[in-house]
Each structure stands twice: as structure tokens, then as C-alpha cells.
Amino acid sequence: MEHKKNLLLMVPMLHQGGFERVCVQTARLLAEDFSVTVLIFTDKDIHYDVRGIEIVNIDVPSVKSRLGKVCNLIKRIRRVRRIKKERKIDLSYSFGSSANYVNVLSRGREKVLTGIRCQTDVENRKEVSLFVKKSDLVLSCSREILRELRRDFACEKSAYLYNPLDVPAIQEKSKEESFCLPFPDLKQARDAGEETALLVSMGRDDTIKGFWHLIKAFYLVRKRIPHAALLILGAGSFDRARELTRQLGIEEQVFFAGAMKNPFPAIAQADLYVLSSNHEGFPNALLEAMALGKPIVASDCKTGPREILLSEEEYEELIGKQPDGSTVREIKEGSYGILVPDMSAQDDYDGTRLTGEDEELAEAICRIFLDREKMAFYADKAGERAQSYLPCKYRRDLVRILNGIVS
């Protein structure tokens, strides 16, 4: 029997987040092909099911002081270097910038892959230059990130691989438990056959998620669809977002559900998924909503949404017109969902200021809700598109990439 190669997957934490989820999925998917170990810097707030996965916790959590960060980096490098040696690691694949640092600086004889998971990672040129120089391969989750790596860093040792999406599992989880909608007026209106709209979005309380745009757009949507509600799922206090809903007088129509182990029963009850981010890598939550057949309105942020919502032909046409990767200039109805121009990344939780960007997002939302045929069309296309990211394809492509490096 052929000896399995030893693969180390490195991620800082396993709390709620996109690349943390992908790390756990990768460990499970590659278990038959490699001897897999997942290395974490701390086991605080583990959100995902890691039963059956070999976990090594080096127990060096993050600190805030500059000196503490330097000391932490040294500790992490030393401990990871020792583990790589003890476990005779053949391949080490890291997810995100802080793990990438440790991965390349602890390098021994193993092959090293660094994962660029978000547009914000690419914007730190010093970091990326180090990863490009010290890695055997830089693996991104987005075609747009790959284009930037090759254009701006002359990084030919690079590839992209879309995140896996387990559509049947998501659909099954959506039926595992019930979710009681926290909007009695909406339920009453639905039961009476009146026009209603339930929007949903998922993400942590973070500036890159642009939730102030979503809340302001929702305020405008309610002027045209009075029986509308907004459900926001994700970790964090959302204090400023809550205050914004009070300023706008819509606090009873917006509910912050927090982080949920299984968010899919809640998403399944929504009519539309909205992504208002100004930065993404490859938005898992958007794809999960598509797996449940939810029409999509998304900002054309860097990166991810355009690659999901546009067909190959539409994407190539856009890149041909705007080779610098800049955002669409008007609302674009793609083959699989609707894109709106990217919105300001400067947070603005002042309810007295509504921008053209907020109005454009509201217009795109209403464009779907007030057209039943369009609503049904994009629901069908969402489910169709979700099938493009099945785990079997991800596994096949990643095994090919890893074997190509280690052979």
C-alpha cells in the first residue's frame, strides 16, 4: 500500500469565518488522499465540528501590543517548525495572512503553499511579496485575486481554486430544525396574502461587510414594500447597526440573530439574499444561500461576487472592457444574480445621510421583489449555479495541485 503524504493545514483559529470553514472541509475531503493534521494557534471559540480530525493546538493566541505580536510570531514559528519536523510533514498549506507568515518562516524540507483568501490580503504588498518569494505555490480562492498576483507581483507560481459547496448537506441542514421568524407582522401579512419581503444577509460585525449600506437600502425598500423585514446573521454586537435602525425607525423590522451553528433554516425562510460587502475573498455565505435557491443581489466588491453571478462570457466581456478589475458602473443583471456597483468602504452609521449607493442597492432589491418572473428566474439560476462548486470537484482539483507540487 502506497504511503500517504503528510499534509499540514494551518489556520489561526476555528471560530466562525469563511476560510476556517474551508480549512475544516478540506481536512475532511482529503482524508483519503493524505494523512491530514490541522494546526491552530488557539482553540478559543471553536465553531465548527472537528470530530475525527487530527487537531494540534500550539496555544499561542493573538495579543494586541506590538511587542507581544513580535514575541508571538517567534513562538509560533518555533513551535510550528518543531511540529513539522516531528510529524515529517511533506506539504504545509496555510489559510490567511497570519498563518501564511508562520508557514513560510517555519519552512523546513516540506513544500509550502500559502493561501490568499481575501482582497484585503492582496493590498498588503510587503506581505504578499514575502509569500510569493517563500512559497512553492500561492493558492487563491478567486480568479480576480489570481489576476492581481500575476499582474502586480509577477507571481507565476500561483493558481486559484473555488471553495467547495456541499449543496445536499446544506439543503438537509435547512430542514433539521425550525426557525421561528421574529417578525409577527410579516407572518400575519404573509398569511393574509399581502406583498411581503424577507431579506437575509450573513456575516460578522465588521466594516468590510458594509451593513450600514444594507440597513439604509432596506429603509428605502420599505417605502415601496411596507411589509418587508431584514434578518442579519453573524457574530458580533452590531451596536452601531442597531442604533442606525433606531435612527431610521425600523428597529422592529430588523433582527440581529447572532452567530448560529446552523443558520440554514433561517436562510431557507428568506425571499432574497443580499451581500453588501466592500471586500470578500470568495463569499461562502452567498453560495450557501444559492444552494437553498435564494435570488441574489450583491455588491461588485473585490473579489468573488462577479465570478459567481456572471456567466463565463459575461465575466470575460467585463474584464475586456475594464481590465483593471474595477467595479461595474451600473446595476448589472447577470446570468445568476444581480450585481450593483461596489459601495464605499468608509463606514457611515448616520441615519440622516443616504447616498446614491444606498439608493442603487435598494433599487436592485426592489427590481427583483416587484417582478415575480424575475424572482422565480433568479431562484432557479441560483440553485443551478450552486452545482458548479461541489466538493468532489474541489477535492479532485486540490489533490492534483498538491500532488503536482510534492512529486
FIMARTOR-334624 format. One record per atom (N, C-alpha, C): x, z, y. Coordinates in pm, whole numbers, plus 32768, in hexadecimal, padded with zeros to 4 digits. Layout:
! FIMARTOR-334624
XZY ...
***
This chain:
! FIMARTOR-334624
805580007F88 800080008000 80588000807D 80397FA780DB 808A7F9B8154 807B801781AB 80ED804981DE 80ED80C18233 80AE80A182BB 805180F682E5 801380E48368 8074810883D7 807280BD8441 80C080DE84B8 8081815884FD 80D881A8853A 80AA82208581 808B81FE8612 800E820F8638 7FE081EC86BE 7FBA826C870A 7FF2827B8781 7FD082EC87D9 7F7C82B7884D 7F0582EF885E 7EB182D088D1 7EBA83468931 7EDE832C89AE 7EF983988A0C 7E9683928A80 7E5484058A9A 7DF4840E8B07 7DFB849C8B3F 7DF184AE8BC3 7E0085368BFB 7D9A859A8BC8 7D1B85728BC7 7CAE85CB8B9E 7C4685798B51 7BE685BF8B18 7B77857C8AD6 7AF385A98B13 7AF385BC8B99 7A7885DC8BDF 7A2A855B8BF6 79B785658C35 796384EF8C47 79AA84888C9D 79B784108C6A 79F883A68CB5 7A0683298C5F 7A1982B78CA2 7A1C82378C5D 7A9082268BFE 7B0C82398C2F 7B7B821E8BD5 7B8C828B8B6B 7B5B83028B88 7B5B836B8B22 7B0083428AAC 7A8D830B8ACD 7A3182DC8A66 7A72826C8A14 7AB4820F8A58 7AF381A08A12 7B6481D189B8 7BAE823689E5 7C19826F8993 7BE282A5890F 7B7582F08916 7B388327889D 7B0382B78843 7AC28254887F 7A9081E38830 7B03819A87EB 7B7181888835 7BE5814187FE 7C1E818D8787 7C2782108792 7C5A82628723 7C06824D86A6 7B85824A86B4 7B2E82388640 7B3781AB8608 7B3881488661 7B3880BD8634 7BB9809585EE 7C2980D48613 7CAB80AE85DB 7CD681068567 7C828161853D 7CA781C184D4 7CCD817C8451 7C91810A8433 7CB080C483B7 7D31807383C2 7D5B8054843C 7DCE7FFC844F 7E4F80478470 7E4280BD84AB 7EB6810C84D6 7EA1819F84B6 7F0E81E884B3 7F06827A84AE 7EFF82A9853F 7E8982D2856B 7E6E82E685FA 7E72837B861F 7EB98398868D 7EB8841C86CB 7E8F840C875D 7E368461878B 7E128463881A 7E5784DB8859 7EA784C188BF 7EEE852B8907 7EAB8541898F 7E8C85C089AD 7E5085E38A2D 7EA6864B8A74 7E9B86528AF7 7EE986B28B45 7EA4873A8B4C 7E1F873B8B3B 7DD387B78B3A 7D5087A08AEF 7D1F88098AAD 7CA187FC8A65 7C2B88358AB5 7C3F88468B38 7BD388788B8C 7B6188118B95 7AE688428B88 7A6D87F18B9E 7A6787748B47 7A8787818AC7 7A79870E8A6E 79E586E88A63 79C8866D8A84 793D863D8A8A 791685EE8A0E 797885AB89D0 7959854D8965 796B858D88DB 79278553887C 792F858087F1 79B5855187B7 7A0E85AE8799 7A92858A8765 7AA485BA86D4 7A3685DA8692 7A3F86048607 7A7C859485B2 7ADD85BA8560 7B1E855A8508 7B9385108548 7BAC852885C7 7C1B84E8860D 7C8E854B8619 7D07851E85FC 7D7E8574860B 7D9D8584869F 7D8D85FE86D1 7DA3861C875F 7E1D8676876F 7E75865187CA 7EE786A687EF 7ED986C98882 7ED18749889F 7EC487798929 7F4A87B78954 7F8B877989B7 800C87B089E3 7FFA88208A49 7F7F88368A75 7F5B88A98ACA 7FAD88B18B4A 7FAD88448B96 7FEA88448C1B 7F82880A8C7B 7F21885D8CA5 7EB5882B8CFB 7EE6880A8D87 7E9587C38DD0 7EB8879B8E59 7EBD88138EB7 7F1388088F1D 7F1B886B8F88 7F178820900C 7F0388699079 7EF0882790FB 7F6F881E914E 7FCA887F9142 8040887F9199 80A1880F9174 80E887DF91D7 8147877191C1 81B5879B915F 81EC88159174 82558846911B 821E8857908E 81A2888B9084 8165889E9002 8152881A8FB8 813087B19000 811D872E8FC1 81A186FA8F89 820E870F8FD3 829186E28FA3 82B8872F8F25 82A487B28F28 82C488058EB3 826E87DE8E3C 81ED87C28E56 819387978DEC 81C087168DAB 81E986B78DFF 821586368DCB 828C86488D6E 82EA869B8D96 836086B58D42 833786F58CBE 82DE87588CC4 82AE879A8C49 826987368BED 821486E48C27 81CA86838BD7 822886208B93 828985EF8BDF 82E8858F8BA7 833385CB8B31 836486468B43 83B186868AD8 835C869D8A5C 82E386CF8A6E 828E86EC89FB 8261866D89B4 824186078A01 8216858989C5 82898545897D 82FF854A89B7 8375850E8977 838D855088EE 837D85D488EA 8392861C886C 832885F48805 82AC85E98831 824085C587D4 8252853687A0 827A84DC87F8 8293845287CD 82FE844E8760 836384A18772 83D184A38711 83A484E4868E 836185568698 8335859E8620 82D3854B85CD 827C8504860E 821484B785C7 823E842785AB 82B9840785D1 82F1838185B7 8292831585E9 826F83218666 820F82C586A4 824B823A86B1 820081D78685 822A814B8690 81F58109870F 817D81328737 813B80FA87AD 80FC816B87FC 810C81668880 80CE81CA88D6 808381828945 7FFF819B8949 7FA6815589A7 7F6381BD8A00 7F7A81B48A82 7F4782178AE2 7ED681DD8B35 7E7A82368B5E 7E0382108BAA 7E0982538C33 7E1982058C9F 7E18823B8D26 7EA3825F8D58 7EAF82688DDD 7F3282748E1E 7F8082F08DF5 7F4183678DF2 7F8E83E08DD5 7FC383DD8D46 7F7583A68CE9 7FA683978C60 800F832A8C57 7FFF82BF8CA6 806182538CA5 80EC82858CCF 80F182D98D36 816F83138D63 81B683588CEF 816E83B08CAD 81A983FF8C40 81D383A38BCD 8182833F8BB2 819D82E58B44 8221829A8B57 8232825E8BCC 82AB820D8BE0 832782658BF1 831882DB8C2E 838C83308C48 83B383848BCE 835E83888B69 838083CF8AED 83A8836D8A80 83BE82F48AA4 83D482898A42 844F82A289EC 843C828C8969 84AC8291890B 84BB820888CC 84B082028848 84BE81828802 8438813A87F1 83CB817F8810 8348814487FB 832A80D58861 82CB80818840 8298801E889F 8233806388FA 8234803C8979 81E1808089DD 817F801F8A1E 810080468A1C 80987FFD8A64 806080588AD0 805380248B48 8013806F8BB3 7F8E802C8BD5 7F28807F8BEB 7EA2804B8C06 7E7D805A8C98 7E657FEB8CDA 7E347FEC8D64 7D9C7FE28D5C 7D59804F8D7E 7CCA805A8D62 7C70804C8DDB 7CAA80478E54 7C5680438ECC 7CA17FFB8F3C 7C557FC18F97 7C917F7D9009 7CE67FDA905C 7CC280599067 7D1280B790B5 7D9D80C8907B 7DAB80B68FF5 7E2F80BE8FB7 7E8A804F8FEC 7E537FD98FFE 7EA27F669029 7ED17F7590B9 7E877FC19108 7EA77FCC9197 7F23802191B2 7F50806F914F 7FCD80BA915F 803F80649128 807C80189180 80DE7FB49156 81597FF29115 818280669145 81F880A6910C 81E180CD907B 816B81069061 8148812B8FD9 814480B18F7F 80FC804C8FA9 80EA7FD68F56 816F7F928F39 81C77F8D8F9B 824B7F518F87 82987F9A8F1A 828C801F8F18 82CE806E8EAF 8294804D8E27 820F80488E1F 81CF802E8D9F 81F37FA38D6B 81F67F428DC6 82187EB98DA0 82A77EB38D6A 83017EFA8DAA 838E7EF88D83 83A67F3E8CFF 83617FAC8CE7 837F80028C74 83267FE98BFA 82C27F968C05 82637F828B97 82847F048B49 82617F078AC9 82667E8D8A7A 81ED7E358A97 81807E758AC1 810A7E2A8AEA 80B67E808B47 80817E428BB1 801F7E838C07 7F977E4A8BE1 7F3F7EA18BB3 7EBD7E768B80 7E507EA58BE0 7E067E488C17 7D9A7E6A8C74 7D137E528C32 7CAA7E888C70 7C237E778C39 7BD37E108C87 7C197DC58CDD 7BD37D698D35 7C287CEC8D4C 7BE67C7B8D4C 7C2B7BFC8D68 7C5E7BF98DF9 7C137C368E53 7C3D7C3A8EDF 7CBD7C8C8EF0 7CC77CFD8EA9 7D417D4D8EAF 7DB67CFD8E77 7DA07CB68E09 7E097C628DD1 7E397BFB8E36 7DDB7BBC8E7C 7E027B588EE1 7E5A7B978F4C 7E3A7C128F77 7E8A7C558FDD 7F147C798FA8 7F1B7CA88F2C 7F9C7CCD8EF2 7FFA7C548EEE 7FC57BE48EC8 80187B6C8EBD 80387B318F46 7FDA7B388FA1 7FEE7AFF9027 80487B56907E 802E7BD9907F 80737C3190DE 80ED7C7790A4 80F87C7E901D 81677CC68FE1 81B87C6F8F80 81937BEF8F79 81D77B938F1E 81DF7BCF8E91 81757C0D8E67 81717C548DE6 813C7BF68D7A 81977BB88D31 816E7B608CC5 81547BAB8C44 818E7C248C38 81757C778BC1 80F27CC38BD7 80867C798BDF 80057CB58BFF 7F967C6B8BB5 7F2A7CB38B9F 7EB57C7B8B5D 7E3B7CCB8B8A 7DC57C968B6D 7D4C7CE38B8C 7CF47CE78B11 7CAA7D548B07 7C527D698A96 7BD97DB98AC7 7B637D7E8ABC 7AEA7DC28AEB 7ACA7E3A8A94 7A8E7E9F8AD1 7A6A7F198A89 7A037EFD8A1C 7A077F4B89B0 79A37F388946 791D7F74896B 78B37F378939 782C7F658955 77DF7F6888D1 77C17FDE88A1 777A7FED8822 76E47FE9883C 76AE7F718842 76227F5D8868 75C27FA48809 75CF7F938786 756F7FD8872D 75738070873C 75EB80A9874D 75F6813B875C 75B2816A87DC 75C381208849 7585814488C8 74ED813E88BC 74BC80D4887D 742C80C6886C 73F481368815 743E815D87AE 741181C88757 7411824D87A0 7479826687EF 748182E3883A 741182EE88A1 73E4827E88D4 737982808938 72F682B388FF 72ED82B48878 727282E08835 7280836B87F7 72F783A58800 7311842387BA 72C6849A87F5 72B184978876 726F850788B8 721A84D2892A 71BE85228957 716884F889C6 71A285268A4A 718284DF8AB3 71AB85068B3A 712F850A8B90 7112857F8BC4 709C85908C18 70BE85698CA7 707D85028CD8 709A84D48D60 707785408DC5 70D3855D8E23 70BB85C98E85 706C85998EFE 701A85338EED 6FCE84F98F5C 6F3A84F38F36 6EEE855F8F48 6E60855E8F20 6E0E84F48F69 6E2D84DB8FE8 6DE184759033 6DF783EA8FFA 6E7383D08FCE 6E92834E8F93 6E45833B8F11 6E4583A18EBE 6DFD83998E3E 6D6883828E57 6D3183C98EB9 6CA383BA8ED7 6C84832C8F05 6CDC82F68F59 6CC9826D8F8A 6CD582088F18 6D35821F8EBE 6D4481C68E4B 6CC681C68DF5 6C94823F8DDB 6C1C824C8D87 6BA482088DC7 6BA482048E4E 6B3481C58E96 6B47812E8EA5 6BB780FA8E70 6BD0806B8E76 6C00803A8EFD 6C3280938F50 6C64806B8FD4 6CF4803A8FCB 6D207FF19032 6DA97FBE9039 6E0A80329048 6E6580408FE7 6EC980AC8FED 6F5380728FD4 6FB980C18FF7 704380968FE3 709981118FCA 70DA81158F56 713A817F8F39 71C581448F31 721881698F92 72A3813D8F94 72F981A88F52 7364817D8F11 73C281DC8ED7 745081AE8EF3 74A9820F8F03 753881F38F11 758382688ED3 75FB824B8E9F 764782B48E5D 76D882B18E8A 770C83268EAC 779883328ED5 77B183BC8F10 782E83E48F10 785084688F47 784384678FDF 783E84DE9018 783684ED90A9 78BE84CD90E5 78D184509108 7954841E9136 793C83B0919C 799283AB9200 79848347926B 798182B99234 79CE829D91CA 79D382149198 794D81E59160 78F182419146 786F821A910F 780B81F0917B 7829820C91F9 77D781D99268 774682059267 772B827F923C 769F82AA922E 765482B492B3 769A82C39322 765382C693A3 7611823F93BE 765281D19394 7613814D93A2 75958144934D 759D817592D3 752B816F9279 74B581BF92AF 74D0823692E2 7463828B9315 7422824D9390 7474821793E9 743C81D79461 73EE8159943C 7422810C93DC 73D9809593AF 735480BE936F 7356812A9322 72DC815A92E3 72748183934C 72A281C293B7 724981E79426 7202816A945C 724C80FB9468 7211807F9499 71B480419431 71D9804D93B2 718480189347 70FB805A9349 70F780DB9365 707881249364 701980F693D2 704D80B69436 6FF58080949E 6FA2800B9468 6FD77FC79402 6F917F5593C6 6F507F7A9340 6F887FDC92FD 6F51800A927D 6F4080A19286 6ECF80D192B9 6EBE816192D2 6ECE81B89255 6EA3818491E2 6EAF81D29166 6F3481B09122 6FA181D49164 702681BD912D 706F82429122 70C8824B90C0 711782C490AC 71A3829C9082 720282F79098 728F82DD907A 72C7834F9027 7302832C8FB6 7340838D8F5D 73D683758F5A 742483DB8F7E 74B683D18F7D 74EE84308F14 753A83F88EB6 757584458E49 760B844E8E5E 764684C38E45 76D684CF8E50 770485578E7E 778185758E63 77BA85F98E82 77D786088F16 77CD86838F46 77EE86A28FD1 777D86E99018 779B871C908F 7736876890D9 76D4870E9125 7704869A9154 76B4863D91A3 76788683921E 76C086E29257 768B872E92C9 766C86D49340 76C9867B9361 76B2862393D5 764385BE93B9 763D8590933D 75D385329319 754A85759321 754385F292F4 74C5863C92FC 749A864F938F 74FB866F93E2 74DD86829470 74AC85FF94AF 74E7858F9485 74BB850D94B7 742A84F29492 740385139418 737784FE93F1 731985539447 734785CC946C 72F4862194C4 72E985E4954F 735785B09583 7354856F9607 72F084FB9609 72EB84B2959C 7297843B9594 7208845B9566 71F084D89542 716A85009518 714384CD948F 71A684B79437 7188848193B1 71BB84DF9343 71CD855F9366 720785BB9304 71AE85CC9288 712B85B79296 70D285C59223 70D4854991CA 710B84DD91FD 710D846091B0 719784409175 71FA8495918E 728184819157 72A584FC9104 72CF84E59088 72F085559030 737E85448FFB 73CD85AE9007 745785AF8FD6 745885FB8F51 746985B38EE4 745985ED8E5F 74D8862D8E29 754A86158E6B 75C7864D8E3B 760085FD8DC6 766C86338D8A 76A985F18D17 7655860D8C9B 763A85A78C4E 75E885B58BD6 763785838B5D 763785D08AF2 767985A68A77 763E85228A45 75BC85168A52 7578849C8A2B 751F846D8A9E 755284158AF4 750383E88B67 74A283788B47 74A983428ACD 746182C78AB0 73C982D38AAE 738F83448A81 72FD83508A8C 72CD83498B1D 731E837C8B7A 72F983768C08 730482E78C3C 737282A48C1B 7386821B8C49 731981BF8C0F 72F281DB8B94 728F81868B52 720981858B9C 71EB81EE8BE7 716B81F58C2D 716E81B08CB6 71E581878CE2 71F381498D65 71C980B68D63 71AD80818DD8 718B7FF48DE6 72047FA08E0A 72657FDC8E50 72D67F918E86 734F7FEC8E92 73C57FB58E71 74427FFF8E84 74887FC68EFE 74B980218F55 74FE7FF78FCF 758A80338FD2 75ED7FDF8FEC 7678800B8FFD 76A17FF2908E 76C7805D90D3 76E980539162 777C8071917B 77CF80689114 785D808D911F 78A98030917C 7916806691B5 797380129201 79F17FF691B0 7A06803F9143 7A74802690E6 7A4380429058 7A6A7FEF8FFB 7A5180078F6D 7AC87FCF8F1F 7AC87FE78E9F 7B247FA48E45 7AD27F3D8DFB 7A8C7F6E8D96 7A287F1F8D51 79B67F7F8D37 794B7F798D84 78E77FE48D88 78987FF58D06 78BF805A8CB9 787D80748C38 77E980958C4A 77C980E68CB0 773F81118CC1 76E3809A8CDB 771380398D25 76C47FC08D3F 76A77F778CBD 770E7F698C68 76FD7F248BE8 769E7F718B8C 76A67FF68B91 764D80478B3D 75BB80338B65 75A380268BE8 751B800A8C16 74EE7F808BE7 75497F208BE7 75277E998BB8 75077E9B8B22 754C7EF28AD7 75307EFE8A48 74A17F2D8A30 746A7F728A95 73DF7FA18A8C 737E7F418AD2 73AF7EC98AF4 735A7E628B2D 73307E7A8BBD 73857EBD8C0A 73627ED98C95 739A7E6D8CF2 73447E328D47 73777DD58DAC 73DC7E1D8E06 743A7DD18E3D 74AA7E0B8E87 74B27DD38F15 74C67E2E8F75 74F47E098FFB 75777E54900F 75E27E0D9032 76667E4D903D 76B27E1690B4 77007E6D90F2 775A7E40915C 77CB7DEF911D 77F77D8B9163 78667D379133 78EA7D7B9157 78FA7DF39121 79737E409140 79E57E1090E8 7A5C7E3C910C 7ACE7E2390B5 7AD77E979054 7AC97E818FD9 7ABB7E078F8C 7A4F7E1D8F24 7A287DB48EDD 79CF7DC58E6D 79477D858E79 78F57DAA8EDE 786B7D788EDE 785E7CE08EDA 78AF7C9A8F24 78A17C088F26 78C17BCA8E9E 791D7C098E54 79417BD48DD1 78D27BEA8D6C 78807C4F8D85 78127C6F8D2B 77957C1F8D4F 77767C158DCF 76F57BDD8DFB 76F77B488E13 776D7B0C8E1D 77767A7C8E2F 779B7A388DAB 776B79BF8D98 7797796F8D25 782779438D3D 7865790E8CD6 78EE78DD8CE3 78F778718D4F 7896781A8D52 789677AD8DB5 788577E58E42 782A78458E52 781378828ED6 789078CD8F05 78CF79138EA8 7948795E8ECB 79B878FF8EF8 79CE78958EAD 7A3878348ECF 7A1B77F08F55 799D77D38F6E 797777968FEE 799677F59062 797678759050 799078D890B9 7A2578E690D1 7A7478EE9067 7B0478FC9075 7B40787F90B5 7B07780C9095 7B37779090D3 7B22778F9169 7AB177C69196 7A9377CA9225 7ADD783C926A 7AEF78AC9221 7B2D7923925D 7B9B79569200 7C0E790F91FA 7C787933919B 7CB879BB91B5 7CA179F4922C 7CD97A789249 7C867AE8920B 7C197AC391C9 7BC67B289187 7B687B7191E3 7B587B42925E 7B017B8792BF 7A707B7F9293 7A207BD992CA 79967BEB929E 793D7B7392C0 78CD7B689278 78697B05929C 78397B22932A 780B7ABC936F 77E87ACC93FD 77527ADC9413 77057ACB93AA 76747ADE93B2 76417B069329 75C47B319322 758B7B5792A2 75927AE09242 75C77AFA91CB 75D87A8E9168 758F7AB290E8 75307A5E90C4 74E77A729048 75337A2D8FD8 75807A7C8F8C 75CF7A478F1F 757C7A338EA2 75BD7A038E3A 757679E98DBD 75457A688D7A 758A7AD98D94 756B7B558D4B 75467BCA8DA5 75427BB68E27 751F7C218E83 753A7BF58F11 75197C4C8F70 75257C2B8FFE 75997C76903C 75F07C2B9080 76617C6490CA 763E7C6A915E 76677CD891A0 76607CDF9231 76EF7CEC9265 77097CC192DF 77907CCE9315 77C37D5D930E 78447D6B92F5 78837DEF92F0 78667E3B9370 78567EBF9362 782F7F1293D4 78A17F6C9400 78967FA19476 78FF7FF494B2 792380689456 79A78084944E 79D880F593FF 79E281749452 79C7816A94D4 79CA81DF952B 79468229951F 794C82A294E8 78CE82E894D0 788683099553 78028302954E 77AF831895C4 772A83569597 772483D9959D 76AD84219572 7655844895E8 765E83FA9654 7609840F96C9 758A83BC96B9 751B83FE96AA 749D83B99693 746A83699709 74A5837B977E 7478832E97F4 74BA82A597FA 751E828E97A2 7565820E97A3 754481BF9725 74FE81519737 74E280F496CA 7526807096ED 7575803C9691 75C47FC496AC 75857F49966D 75BB7ED59694 75917E589656 75AE7E5795C1 76177E9F9597 76387EA79509 75C97EF094BD 75977F5D94F8 752A7FA894B9 74AD7F5194B0 74927F059519 741D7EAE951A 74297E4094B1 74A27E0B94A0 74B87DA1943D 74A37DD593AF 74D37E4E9395 74BF7E8A9312 74297EA192F9 73E37ED2935D 73537EE79350 730A7E639337 73347DFB937C 72F57D78936D 73067D4592DD 737D7D5692A4 73967D27921B 73407D7491B8 73337DF691CE 72DF7E499176 724E7E1B917C 721C7E0791F5 71907DDC9206 717B7D4F91CF 71E17CFB91D9 71D67C7391A8 71B57C719112 71ED7CD090C8 71CD7CDA9039 71467D1C9024 71307D8E9064 70B87DDC904A 70387D93906F 703D7D4390D7 6FC37D029107 6FAD7C7890C9 6FFD7C589063 6FEF7BD9901C 6FF17BF78F86 6F7D7C008F49 6F727C288EBD 6FBC7BC98E60 6FB67B478E7D 6FFD7AE78E29 70937AFD8E2F 70C57B168EA7 71557B2E8EB8 717E7BAF8E71 71297C128E7B 71427C938E39 71507C7F8DA2 70F17C358D67 70F57C1D8CD7 716C7BC68CB0 718D7B648D04 71FE7B0C8CE9 72807B5C8CE1 72987BB18D45 73167BFB8D49 731B7C6B8CE1 72A87C9D8CB7 72A67CFE8C4A 72D67CBA8BC9 72A37C428BAF 72CD7BF78B37 73627BD28B3E 738F7BA58BB3 741A7B7A8BC2 747A7BF08BB9 744D7C668BE4 74A27CDD8BD7 74BE7CFC8B44 74547CFA8AF3 74677D138A65 74BD7CAA8A23 74AD7C2E8A4C 74FE7BC08A16 75917BD48A39 75AD7BF68AB5 76377C068AE2 767C7C7B8A9C 76307CE58A82 766A7D5B8A42 76A87D3989BB 76727CD48978 76A57CAE88F5 77327C7288FC 77617C518973 77E67C158983 78577C7A8975 78367CFC8973 789F7D638979 789A7DBF88FF 78737D8A888E 78657DDC8816 78EB7E1387E7 78EC7E8C87AE 79697ECC8784 79BB7E7B8721 797A7E2D86CA 79C57DE08666 7A247D7D86AA 79F87D418718 7A4F7CE48761 7AC07D2F87A6 7AA17DA087E3 7B087DF28824 7B727E1B87BE 7B467E4B874C 7BA47E7686E4 7BFD7E0386B7 7BC07D91869A 7C0C7D1D866C 7C767CF386D1 7C4E7CED8750 7CAC7CBF87B8 7D1A7D2687D2 7CF77DA887D0 7D5C7E0E87E9 7DBF7E188775 7D907E0E86FA 7DEB7E0E8686 7E4D7D998690 7E1A7D2686B7 7E717CB286C8 7EDA7CCB8733 7EB27D0687A3 7F117D228810 7F7B7D8787E4 7F4F7DF387A3 7FAC7E5C8779 800D7E2A870E 7FDA7DE086AD 80327DAB8645 80957D46867D 80697CFE86E5 80C37C9E8724 81377CE1876B 81227D5C879A 818C7DA487E0 81EC7DE9877F 81B57E238716 82057E7886BE 824D7E288651 82227DAD8638 825E7D5F85CB 82E97D2C85F2 
***
